[in-house]
Amino acid sequence: MQGKFYSYWGAENSSAYEFLNKCTDPEQHLEKFLWNLAPIDDKLVMDVGAGSGFHVVRYAQKAKHVFAVEPDPGMIRQIYTRLCSNFHDNISVILASAESIPLSDNTMDVAYARFAYFFGDIDCLPGLSEVKRILKPGGHFFIIDTNPDRSQFGEIAKQVYPNIFHENYQKEHTLFYKEHGFSYFEVDTVLRAPNREILAEVLQMDFPKKYKDIMEQVEGTELSYSLSVYHFYKPS
């Protein structure tokens, strides 16, 4: 396997990572938005940076076939563990980086990358080229990222990681993707936990050194959360 690799806490703490997925956008506003633009019914779908496969099994309920592309062996183990208890015969798991995906040209109808590899700078250009190569003419590619300029979660991200989520973060990322053929959308949703103990565990995933301080600032079990959606359409 070749290419740039980003390690993530979820590979080490599968329980907290599962809670994070369950608590983020519980009403599935994002998926409804994406599927309105690009329905996946009976389509070939690729999830780049598929993580533990949480979303892959949901895609598989609609899609003809789903290809879960993931470079982290720890996450691959989580995908297979999930499939042992929630098997779908229309899911293929591929150990590969976004820069080198062993799939043929012009084969996928829809591709997704959710908080994975594509962080809006030149480092992700090889991955952009690779996904565009694999898309069919008329295919869609969605990149999902946190919008730090909106929502409680965004404000926390800016406070904890000011060097990453700086003043011009959103502006620069939107311009970068626009230059590479993407349109920009925003989806407002929430991060909602069943109790404060689980909320703390979820926040610890993204803010391991500050989550206790954050919990003192947060009331209840819910935070507003805004997502940036970058959409590429491959011309027919």
N, C-alpha and C positions, 0 to 999 in steps of 0.2 A: 504494500500500500504506500502510495506517495502523496505528497501534498501537505498543506498547512493543517495542523491539528490543535484544537482548543480543548483542553481538559475542563471538566465541569464537575461541581460537587455532586451532582445527581448520580454519577457513576459510583460514588462511595456511600451514598445514603439513599438507597432506593425508596425507603418509606417516606422520607421527607419530599423526595422528588415526585412521588405519586400524589401526595397531598397538594403539592404546588400545581400540578396539572389539573387536579380536580377542583381546586379553589379558584383558578384563573378562568374568568369568563364562564361562570356556571350556566348561564342562559344561552351560551353558544352564539352570541351576537356576531362574532368574527366569522364563524363558519357559514352562517346564514348570508352574511355579506359576500364572502368569497364565492359561495355556490350560486348566488344570484348573478354574479359576473361570469362565472365559468362553472356550469353544472358538471358534476363528476359522475353522474349516473351512466353506468356501462362504459366508462372511460378508463384509459390507462393513466395511472397517477403515480407520481414519484415524490416521496418525502425526503428531502435532503437534510441530514442531521436529524434523523428520526428519533433520537433519544431512546426512551424505553418502549417506544411503540404505542404510547397512549393514544395518539391521534390516528395512527395507522389502522388500528382495528376499527375505529369509527369510519374512516374513509372506506374501508373494505366492505362495509355494509351497503354502500352505494356503488362503488366503482367496480369495473370489470376486473381489474387487477391493480394491486398497489405494490410498489417497489420501495422498501424501506432502506435508505442508504445511510449508513452510520459508520464513522471511523473508530469509535471507542469500543474496545472489546468488552469493557464493563457494561456499557449500554447494550451491546449486542446480547450479552447474557440476559439482561432484563427483558429484551424483546422476546427471546425464546422462552423465558419463564412465563411471560404473559400469554404467549401462544399455546403453551401447554394447557392452560386453563381456559383459554378463549380462542380456540383454533379457527382459522380461516384458511381455506385452501387457495385463496386468491391473493395471498401475501408472499412476496419474495424478499428475503433479508440479504442485503449486500454489504459486506465489510469493505468500505471504500471511502476515500475523501471526496469532497466536492470537486476537487481539481482533476480527478481521474476516475470517472464512473464507467464501469464496464457494460455500457448499454449502447445500442446502435444509434446512428443518426436518425433524426426525424421519427421517433417512436412514441414519445409521451404526449398525452393530451394536456395534462395539467401537472405542474410541479410546485412544491411548497418548500420554503425554508423558514422555520419559525425559531427566532432567537438562535440561529446556528450559522457560523462561519461568515455570513455576509454582513459585515459591519461597516459598510459604506466608505471604503477606502480602496486604494490600489491593490491591497493584499487580496481582495476578493475578485479581482478581474479574471484570473484563471478559472475560478468557479463559475463566474457569470458566463464566460465563453463556453464552458462545458455543458451547463444546463441549456443554454440556447442551442447548442449543437444537437442535443437529445430531443428537444421539443419538436413536435410535428409542426408544419405550417398551419397556422390557425390555433396553435397551442398557447397556453397561459402559464406564466411563472409569477408566483407571489412570494415576496420577502416580507416577513413580519418582524417588527422591532418595537421597542418601548419608545413612546413619545414623552420625553422628559419635560416638555413645556406645558403639559396638560395633566391634571389629575393629582391626587395625593401621592400615589406611587411615584409619579414622575418627579415631584418635588423632593421626595425622600432620596431618590436616585441622584439628583443634582447635589443635594447636601452631602451625601456619603461619598460620592465619586465625582467631585468637581472637575478633576482633570479629564475625565471621560465625557461626562455630560455637561460640557461647558456651554457658555452662552450661545455659541453659534452651532452647536451640535446638530440640531434639527435642520437648520437652514443648509448647512454644508452637506448633510446626508441626502436631503431632498434634491439638491442641485446635482450631486454626484450621480444619483440614480436617474435623474431626468436626462443627463448627458448620455446615459447608456440605454435610453429608450423606455424608461419606466414612467408611469403615471403615479400620482400620489393620492392616497385617501387616508382618512382617520376613522377609527372605530372606537367609540367610548363604551367601556364596560366596567366591571368591578372585579376585585379580588375578594372573595368571601369565604371565610372558614367556618366550620360548625361550632368552634369554640376558640377561646383565646390561646389555649395551649397549642392547638394546631396552627393558629395564625403565627405564633412565635416561631414554630418549627419551619413554617413556610418562609417567613422573612429572614430566618437565619441562612437559608439557601443563598439568597442574593446579597445579604448584608451581615456576614458572619461576625464581624467585630462590633457592629452597632445595633443589632436587632433588639437588645434589651433596652437601650435608650429609645429606640423607635417605639417599642411597645408602651413605654410610659407616655408617649405623645398621642398614641392612637386610642380612640374610644371604641368599644364594641369589637366586632369581628369582621369589619368590612372596610375596604379602601377603594376609592375610585381609581380607575386604571384606563389610560388611553393608549391605543396601539397605532403605530404607523404602518400602513400597508402600501408597499411598492408593487406595482403591477406591470408586467411586461407581456405584450401580445406579439407573437411571431407572425408576421404577415403571411397570408396564404399565397 
